[in-house]
Amino acid sequence: MQRRENEVGWQSAQTLSEALPFIRRYAGQTIVIKFGGHAMGDAALTKAFANDVVLLKHLGVRPVIVHGGGPQIGRMLERLNIKSEFVDGLRVSDIDTVEVAEMVLSGAINKSIVQAINEAGGRAVGISGKDAGLIHANAPRKDLGFTGTPDAVDTSVLDVLAAADPGFIPVVSPISAGDEGATLNVNADTAAGVIAQKLRASRLLLLTDVAGVMDNDKKVLTDVTVKDARALIKDGVAKGGMIPKLETAINAVEDGVKAVVILDGRRAHGLIVELFTDHGAGTLIH
């Protein structure tokens, strides 16, 4: 599972004949894609992402989209004068924060991604972790408030959507149900990870605002083992939001996902480069 260091653009990367083995590899496979970061606020990048997702569907891949919305939640909290802080890369969610998170994630962001995919020729359906019991979560850390950790996942609704003819493309907000009617804000990387594990996905792709996992010299690491990932966290090389991403990757790989890739969502068609070239577009964790 080695990857070449010398990366070239998608347009010149490969001929169709060279890409065919990669296309055949993923035909019929489930790919869970976490779409997040500032790319979601860029209309051109969102359009390119939607086109790539529809292309995957046409090539026989089963894409499942899970989205974040941290920057958008942050802006709305600022507008409403609600203070917000992070612990270990996770947002602390009091009752006001989780209400804003649900409004932004399950409302505006979810439907904007659905619309973009539909305009690109796909058939997207927006749901949240609450729908059909997709994700149930608990809130084990008092310092994180209503920030939840998934404890049960039922992907039957995703199976039904994918089995439709022609198949729908699920777009999932990570807002999830807790006990006694509670609403919990689940980290989108974490939500994507548990869904990928349950679906036994071939790949989990985490699109973010950096080129990949970096070493102390700010150089992107293209190939990382689970052991390496643990060391990056333990040694403090991974910081902030990269910690839950690596933890998600570790858990996913150890629970049956073939590999996880952390890549730059701001790079146009990075998704296609990652799946259909031999050098990839980010950090492969296996």
Phi, psi and omega per residue, in radians:
M1 nan 0.591 3.129
Q2 -1.350 2.671 -3.113
R3 -2.216 2.490 3.119
R4 -1.226 2.522 3.115
E5 -1.360 -0.605 -3.059
N6 -1.410 1.901 -3.049
E7 -1.784 2.393 3.110
V8 -2.165 2.918 -3.094
G9 -1.255 2.722 -3.126
W10 -1.026 -0.685 -3.061
Q11 -1.059 -0.589 -3.110
S12 -1.924 0.085 -2.986
A13 -1.181 -0.833 -3.021
Q14 -2.681 2.666 2.960
T15 -1.382 2.966 3.139
L16 -1.042 -0.709 -3.120
S17 -1.099 -0.605 3.118
E18 -1.262 -0.526 -3.125
A19 -1.413 -0.354 -3.044
L20 -0.978 -0.716 3.118
P21 -1.049 -0.620 3.122
F22 -1.238 -0.680 3.122
I23 -1.111 -0.765 3.129
R24 -1.135 -0.624 -3.116
R25 -1.031 -0.681 -3.036
Y26 -1.732 -0.095 3.110
A27 -1.055 2.227 -3.120
G28 1.422 -0.046 -3.122
Q29 -1.617 2.671 3.059
T30 -1.602 2.246 3.060
I31 -2.084 2.057 3.075
V32 -1.664 2.219 -3.046
I33 -2.126 2.070 3.021
K34 -1.598 2.028 3.141
F35 -1.785 2.070 -3.088
G36 -2.709 -3.025 3.120
G37 1.379 -2.892 -3.060
H38 -1.282 -0.225 3.117
A39 -1.044 -0.539 -3.123
M40 -1.203 -0.331 3.109
G41 -1.595 -0.003 -3.128
D42 -1.863 2.005 -3.050
A43 -1.048 -0.714 -3.112
A44 -1.158 -0.738 -3.138
L45 -1.209 -0.659 3.088
T46 -1.117 -0.700 3.102
K47 -1.116 -0.762 3.122
A48 -1.105 -0.725 3.103
F49 -1.059 -0.805 -3.135
A50 -1.068 -0.740 3.108
N51 -1.071 -0.715 -3.141
D52 -1.151 -0.698 3.129
V53 -1.110 -0.743 3.122
V54 -1.145 -0.685 3.078
L55 -1.032 -0.793 3.110
L56 -0.998 -0.755 -3.138
K57 -1.084 -0.746 3.130
H58 -1.134 -0.471 -3.125
L59 -1.528 0.113 3.065
G60 1.609 0.108 3.092
V61 -1.450 2.632 3.060
R62 -1.822 1.593 3.130
P63 -1.438 2.394 3.005
V64 -2.150 2.141 -3.078
I65 -1.769 2.269 2.980
V66 -2.120 2.250 -3.048
H67 -2.062 2.654 3.004
G68 -1.735 -2.594 -3.134
G69 2.843 0.523 -3.101
G70 -0.947 -0.884 -3.138
P71 -1.064 -0.689 -3.133
Q72 -1.197 -0.682 3.070
I73 -1.106 -0.755 3.135
G74 -1.025 -0.759 -3.140
R75 -1.137 -0.716 3.140
M76 -1.170 -0.678 3.098
L77 -1.089 -0.688 3.097
E78 -1.106 -0.756 3.135
R79 -1.066 -0.588 -3.108
L80 -1.633 0.100 -3.137
N81 0.992 0.712 3.078
I82 -1.855 2.108 -3.113
K83 -1.285 2.537 -3.127
S84 -2.434 2.528 3.101
E85 -2.467 2.909 -3.104
F86 -2.143 2.550 3.032
V87 -2.297 2.131 -3.129
D88 0.961 0.647 3.089
G89 1.410 0.042 -3.125
L90 -1.968 2.429 -3.133
R91 -1.278 2.317 3.019
V92 -1.348 2.181 -3.019
S93 -2.072 1.829 2.954
D94 -1.453 -3.080 -3.036
I95 -1.101 -0.662 3.120
D96 -1.179 -0.705 -3.120
T97 -1.154 -0.734 -3.112
V98 -1.202 -0.544 3.071
E99 -1.163 -0.716 3.082
V100 -1.155 -0.724 3.140
A101 -1.052 -0.750 3.133
E102 -1.143 -0.730 3.131
M103 -1.063 -0.781 -3.092
V104 -1.304 -0.814 -3.042
L105 -1.288 -0.969 -3.068
S106 -1.373 -0.265 3.117
G107 -1.713 -1.677 -2.960
A108 -1.029 -0.863 -3.054
I109 -1.177 -0.847 -3.105
N110 -0.978 -0.817 -3.067
K111 -1.292 -0.473 3.088
S112 -1.206 -0.646 3.101
I113 -1.218 -0.743 3.084
V114 -0.999 -0.812 -3.126
Q115 -1.093 -0.740 -3.127
A116 -1.077 -0.751 3.135
I117 -1.173 -0.712 3.117
N118 -1.133 -0.684 3.111
E119 -1.179 -0.423 3.110
A120 -1.459 -0.020 3.095
G121 1.836 0.095 3.103
G122 -1.626 -3.104 3.078
R123 -2.234 1.523 -3.076
A124 -1.645 2.567 3.081
V125 -2.268 2.197 -3.124
G126 -1.620 2.259 3.082
I127 -2.423 3.020 3.039
S128 -2.145 3.056 3.089
G129 -1.069 -0.358 3.128
K130 -1.275 -0.526 -2.983
D131 -1.220 2.268 3.108
A132 0.949 0.474 3.115
G133 1.138 0.547 -3.082
L134 -1.004 -0.891 3.124
I135 -2.306 2.170 2.939
H136 -1.873 2.430 -3.067
A137 -2.314 2.874 3.005
N138 -2.202 2.945 -3.130
A139 -2.107 1.378 -3.010
P140 -1.327 -0.325 -3.074
R141 -1.881 1.978 -3.127
K142 -1.106 -0.489 -3.118
D143 -1.271 -0.213 3.114
L144 -1.829 -0.028 3.083
G145 1.099 -2.148 -3.102
F146 -1.574 0.441 2.991
T147 -1.485 2.146 -2.969
G148 -1.817 2.788 3.024
T149 -2.066 2.147 -3.116
P150 -1.030 2.381 3.066
D151 -2.197 -0.124 3.072
A152 -2.693 2.411 -3.127
V153 -2.336 2.247 3.089
D154 -2.194 1.806 -3.036
T155 -1.611 0.277 -3.099
S156 -1.050 -0.604 3.117
V157 -1.124 -0.609 3.108
L158 -1.225 -0.639 3.087
D159 -1.110 -0.714 3.131
V160 -1.122 -0.776 -3.141
L161 -1.105 -0.738 -3.111
A162 -1.215 -0.516 -3.088
A163 -1.419 -0.185 3.120
A164 -1.082 2.749 -3.102
D165 -2.144 1.909 -0.084
P166 -1.316 2.761 -3.013
G167 -1.190 2.568 3.047
F168 -1.514 2.776 3.071
I169 -1.886 1.929 -3.130
P170 -1.269 2.405 3.039
V171 -2.157 1.979 -2.914
V172 -1.929 2.181 2.927
S173 -1.462 2.418 -3.055
P174 -1.391 0.001 3.084
I175 -1.065 2.222 -2.976
S176 -2.254 2.916 -3.133
A177 -1.592 2.443 3.031
G178 -1.977 -2.964 3.124
D179 -1.255 2.626 3.036
E180 0.968 0.698 3.046
G181 1.356 0.162 -3.124
A182 -1.247 2.568 3.015
T183 -1.822 2.270 -3.093
L184 -2.142 2.430 3.124
N185 -1.594 1.832 -3.132
V186 -1.656 2.346 3.068
N187 -0.962 2.325 -3.042
A188 -1.126 -0.625 3.078
D189 -1.086 -0.767 3.133
T190 -1.097 -0.782 3.125
A191 -1.068 -0.770 3.107
A192 -1.075 -0.669 -3.124
G193 -1.121 -0.817 -3.103
V194 -1.220 -0.570 3.069
I195 -1.175 -0.752 3.107
A196 -1.072 -0.706 3.125
Q197 -1.095 -0.805 -3.104
K198 -1.133 -0.648 -3.127
L199 -1.445 -0.090 -3.046
R200 0.914 0.913 -3.064
A201 -1.146 2.594 3.060
S202 -1.245 -0.629 3.129
R203 -2.498 2.535 2.918
L204 -2.057 2.064 -3.127
L205 -1.910 2.122 3.130
L206 -1.850 1.796 3.136
L207 -1.510 2.237 -3.041
T208 -2.454 -2.825 -3.050
D209 -1.797 0.215 3.098
V210 -2.257 2.849 -3.058
A211 -1.232 -0.303 -3.125
G212 2.757 -2.878 3.074
V213 -1.366 2.298 -3.079
M214 -1.990 2.660 3.052
D215 -1.533 -3.012 -3.097
N216 -1.135 -0.345 3.125
D217 -1.645 0.206 3.131
K218 1.126 0.460 3.061
K219 -1.690 2.365 -3.116
V220 -1.232 2.275 3.053
L221 -1.543 2.049 -3.039
T222 -1.491 -0.394 -3.046
D223 -2.445 1.997 -3.027
V224 -2.306 2.305 3.036
T225 -1.530 2.918 3.077
V226 -1.021 -0.703 3.103
K227 -1.062 -0.776 3.099
D228 -1.041 -0.759 -3.094
A229 -1.080 -0.736 3.105
R230 -1.087 -0.690 -3.137
A231 -1.169 -0.645 3.122
L232 -1.077 -0.661 3.107
I233 -1.258 -0.849 -3.087
K234 -1.065 -0.697 -3.077
D235 -1.461 -0.022 3.106
G236 1.380 0.186 3.092
V237 -1.228 -0.741 3.053
A238 -1.451 2.292 -3.072
K239 -2.323 2.794 3.002
G240 0.952 -2.278 -3.063
G241 -1.169 -0.252 3.105
M242 -1.267 -0.412 -3.124
I243 -1.105 -0.947 3.118
P244 -1.104 -0.487 3.090
K245 -1.147 -0.798 3.124
L246 -1.186 -0.671 3.094
E247 -1.099 -0.703 3.076
T248 -1.074 -0.785 -3.133
A249 -1.071 -0.784 -3.141
I250 -1.040 -0.864 -3.119
N251 -1.097 -0.710 -3.099
A252 -1.138 -0.826 -3.125
V253 -1.116 -0.718 -3.121
E254 -1.237 -0.280 -3.120
D255 -1.956 0.417 2.931
G256 1.957 -0.219 3.064
V257 -1.264 2.308 -3.000
K258 -1.129 -0.682 3.109
A259 -2.880 2.730 3.098
V260 -2.132 2.482 3.110
V261 -2.212 2.247 3.018
I262 -1.808 2.089 -3.059
L263 -2.489 2.935 -3.044
D264 -1.421 1.961 3.114
G265 -1.262 -0.220 3.133
R266 -1.443 -0.173 3.136
R267 -1.504 2.065 -3.124
A268 -1.034 2.257 3.085
H269 1.118 0.344 3.067
G270 -1.031 -0.565 3.106
L271 -1.040 -0.769 -3.134
I272 -1.231 -0.730 3.112
V273 -1.035 -0.731 -3.115
E274 -1.104 -0.800 -3.016
L275 -1.430 -0.551 -2.945
F276 -2.034 0.310 2.982
T277 -2.271 2.831 -3.081
D278 -1.487 -0.180 -3.141
H279 -1.733 -0.321 3.102
G280 1.287 -2.995 -3.039
A281 -2.416 0.188 -3.110
G282 -2.872 -2.493 -3.140
T283 -1.825 2.076 3.086
L284 -1.559 2.209 3.139
I285 -2.049 2.171 -3.039
H286 -2.554 nan nan
